[in-house]
Amino acid sequence: MVKINRNDPCPCGSGKKYKKCCLPKKNNVVDFLQEKRARTYLTLFDRIMEFSFTDYDNQIVDSIERRIDLSIIEKEFRGNLMDVLILWAVFNLPISFNKTPTERFSEIKPLSTEEDEIIRQWKSTKPSIYVVVKHIKGQRYYVSDYWTEEQQIIKFPELKDSLVGLHFLGLLLPIGEKSPLIVPPIFFPNEDMYTVFKLVEDLKRDQQLDTIPETINSNFPEVALYVHSLTVGLSISEELESFEEFEELSYTEESVIHLFNENTESVYPDDLRYTINKIWARFCKFTQPQIRKPEAFTATLEYLVDQYYGTGSLTQSKLGRKYNVSPSTISNRYKEIIEVLSIIGIQSDNGENKNSLK
């Protein structure tokens, strides 16, 4: 980290000298520089995703579907798996000119030295299977790579139930000094962990690959399909079964529901809107989201319902214009909701507790 002298301009941008501004405030400059670097990572990530979805969306999906047979999973459960696979493909699957979308992005788009280094860092990061080993505080957990035993601190949605001891398949993209960015994790039941490990080790032996990380990365669609097939029925909290979905919503949480219903009443049937209402209530129950602008979450819910129950034709840009919010905000809120649902599950109307919306 660059050393900041007492008489240097304060990096917070106030125009004052460091000694007259943030120096007396413990950790402020460290926090500022870390946040600034994290923003660089996240902005670059959003640019790569936008480039990939604009230029390679259909090619990515086609390449994945040539690898695995998604028909073995009910349609309503495919969305979460495809989210994981598409994000993996952006960094790891050659699509055009025998290059990944990220590699093409780095060739075509102007990049700073820092951004170029971040992309090299991401390209070297491969998916693995992790176990949650310790809860630190709030959303922060220690997770350990099952094979290398390397530990990292990451953030999960803050739930009432501890995640310690659970296993998941995931890709942890570093974002500077902050917690890694989790490409949506696929949790699976602990009782199935040995069958998952055996699958990976058998693939390594049969394909004569050198390492486990190489094996998982080379066979990620196949491994992810298998792990995802194990998640149906996984429930972390017994209290989900008795949860009354629409109780205890705050005023701002209810305003999201009302706005969603008003804007989709003529588009989707009552039972489908009721399902989305339940999903939102479940999300609020276990995360207590900070809602500064209800329209952001309303746009996200409309995007979600179109992706998994509609035609899939609504774009985040179109919804952003409709609700006067940025597409990146919708994207971030969407990831939050999907990540939470992949962990806590959603109970269907017939009482069956399913792990995933999709």
N, C-alpha and C positions, 0 to 999 in steps of 0.2 A: 504494500500500500504506500502511496506517495506521502512523504512527510510534509506536514503543514507547519510552517513557522509562525511565531506569534504575530509578526507584522504583515503576513501575507493577507490578501483579500480573503474573507471568509467564504468557503465553498457553498454556503447556503444561499448566496446571491444577494445578500442584504446590502452590499457595497461597503460595509464596515470592515475594519481589520479583524482578523481572527480573534485576537486577544480581547477585543471590545465586544465581541458578538458571541460565538458559540464555544470558545475555549473554556469559560467557566461552567458551561453546561455539560455535565458528565455524559460521555459517550455520544454527544450529539453529532459531531463530525464523523465519527466512525459509522454511526447509523445512517447519516446522510449519504456518505460515499457508498455504503453497501446498498442502500435503496436506489441510488443512481445507477449503479452497476446492474442491479436486478432489473431495473426498468429497461436497460439496454438489451438484456437477454429476452425479456418478455416481448418487447417491441419487435425484435428480430424474429422471434417465434411466430408472432402474428403475421408478419410479412411473408414468411416462408409458407405458412398455411394458406394465406390468401392467394399467393402465386400458384401453389399446388392445386388448390380447388378450382382456380380459374383455368389453368392450362392443362391439367392432367386428371381431373375428377373422374371422368368416365374410364380413362385408361387404367387408373388405379383400381377402380372397382372391378373392371374386367379381368385384370391380372390376378386379383385375389380370388375371384370366382372360378378362374381356371385352375386354381390350386386346391380349393376345398369345395365340398358340396354343402351349401348352406341349407338345402332343402331338408336336411335331417333335423334342423331346428325350426320350431314353429315360427311363423313370420313375425309375430309380436315380440319374439325374444331376440331377433337378429340385430337390432339396431345397436345395442351396446357393443356387441362383438365387432361389428363393422367399424364403429368409432375407434376401437383399439387397433384394428388391423390397418385402417387407413392412415392413422398417425404413425404406426410402425413403418408402413410402406413409404411414407414421405421421406424418411431418413435412411431406409435400408433396401428398398426394392427398386432395381433398375427398371425404368419405364421407357425412356426415350434416349437414343444414342448410347444405349447400355449404361446409362447413368440414372441415379435416383433423382427425384424432383429437387431435393436439397442441393445436390451437386450441380444440376442445371441452373438453379437459382443463383448459386455462388459464381457461376460462369457468366451469367447474363446481367445480373444486377450489380451496381457499384457498391462495394463494401469497404468499410473502414478496416484498419488493421485489427482492431478489437473484435469486430463482427466476424472477420475471417477466422480468427482464433476460436471464437465461440462455436462456429460451424464445425471446425476440426474437432473440437471437444465433443460436440454432439454426435458426429459421425463415428467416433470411437466408442460411444456408449451403446451397449447392447442390452436387450431385455434379459431378465432372469426371474427366478422364483425367490421370493423374500418371505421372511417370517417377522412379524411384529414382536420385538423382544422386550420393549419397555415403554411405558407411558411417562413422558417427562412432565408436561403441564399443558392444559388446554388442548390444542390441536396437534401438539408436537409429540412425535414418537421416535424411538430408535427402531430401525428395521435392519435386518441382517441378511445379506445374500446367503442363501442356503449352502452354496458350494464354496464360495471364497471366504465366507464369514466376515466380509467387509461390512462395517456398519455405517449407516447414514442417518441423519435426522430429517424426517419429512413431516408434512402436515396432512392430517386427515380431517374430514368434517368432525366437529366436536359433537360426540354422541354420549348418551348416558351409559352405554355399555362399553367396557374396555375392549380394545381390539387386540390386546396382548395375547400372543399364542396363535393368531390366525396367519394363514399363508395366502399369498397372492402372486399372480403372474403380472409383471409390470415392467415398464421402461422408465427409469429415473433420469430425466435430463437435467443436468446441473444448471443452476441459475446464479452463478457467482457464489457469494458467501451465504446466500439464503438457502432455504430448504429446496431440494430438487423439485422440478416440475414433474408431476406424475401423469404420464399418459394413462387414461382411465384404468385402474387396476382391476383384475378379475380375481376376486376372492374365491376360494374353494374350500369345501369341508375338510377339516383336519383328518377325518378318517380316510379320505381319499389321497392323502399326500404321498403315500408310498407308491400307489399306482401311477401318479403323475411323475414321480422321480424315476420309476422304472421305465416309463414310456421314453423319457428323455435319454436315459442311459442306454436303452435298446437302440434308439435312433443313432446315438453316437457310435455304438459298436457296429451296427449294420452299415452305416455310411462311412465308416472309418474316418471320422472327424477327430480332430486333435483335442478339442476342449468342450466342456459343457456350454459355456457362453456361445461358442461358434455353432453348436448343435441347436440350441434354442433359437438363435437368430436365423439360421438357415431354414429351420422348420417352424418358424413362428406361427404362420397361419394354421398349420396342422395342430401344433401344441395348444394354441389359443382356442381352437374349435373344441378340442377334447376337454380342456379345463372348463370352458364356458358351459359345456354340456353337463358338467357336474354341479353347476351352481343353482339350477332350478330346485327350489325347495329349501335353499339355505336361509336360515333365519338367525339373526344375531340376538334378537331380543324377544323374550316370551311375551313381554307386555304389548307387542304389536298386535297380538291376537285380540286383545280387549280394548285397543285404542279407539276411542270415539273420535272419528276423523275431524269433525268440524267444531269441536269444543276448544276453548282457550285460545282461539286466534286473536291476535291483537287487531286494533283498528286498521293499521297499515297493511297487515297481512290479509284482512278481509277485503280491503280496497283492491288488492290485486285480483282476488277472485271475482268481485263484482265487475271490474273492468274487463276481465277476460270473458265472462259470461255475456256482457253487453255486446262485445265485439264479435262474438262467435255464435250467437244464438241462431242466426239464420244460416250458418255454415255447417255446424255439427249437431248431431242428435243429442237429446237430453242425457242419455246414458253415457255417451262418450264425454260430454262436458262434466258430468258427475265424476267420472273416473279421473279426469284431470284435476278436478277440485280436490279429490282424495289425495292425489299425488302431491299437490301443493300443501295440503294440510299436514301430510306426513313429513314433508321436507321442513316445514316450519316447526313442527313438533320437536324435531331432533337437531335443528341447527340454530333456530331463533335468528334468522337472517337480519342484517341491518338493511333497512329499506329506505333509501333516500328518495327514490323516484319509482313509484309503483309501476309506471309504464315499462320500465326495464324488465321486470319480472313477468309482466303481462305479455310483452313481446316474446319473451323466452318460452312461456307456456304455449303460445300460439305456434311458435316454431317447432316445439317438441311434438305437439299433437299432429301437426302436418307431416313431420318426418316419420312418425310411427303409426299413424292411423289415417293420414290423408294421402295426397298425391306426391308429396315430397317436392312440390314445385315452389313453395315459399322460400325465398332467400333471406338471409339475415339483413342484407342491404334493404330489401323491400320493406321488411318489418321495421327496420330502423327509421325509414322515412315515415312510415305510418304512425309510429309512436314517438317520433322525435328523440330517438336514442341512437347511439353509435352501434354499428354492426359488431365491433369488438366487445362492447358491453354485453350484447346478447350472447355472443360466443362464450364469454367468461361465465355468465350466469348459467348458461346451458350446461357447461362442463361441471359446475358446482352441483346442479340438480342431478345430473346423470351419475356423478361420483357418489353422492349420498345414497341414491336409490340402489346403486350396485352393492352397497354395504348393508343398508337396513331392510331392503326389500319393499315390496308393495303387496298388500293383501287383495286378492281378487274377490269379486262379489260372492263366489261360492264358498268362501272361507279358506281357500287354499293360499298359503303364504308363499309368494314367489320372491326370488331374490332380486329380480330385475324387471324393470318396466318392459323391456324389450324382449 
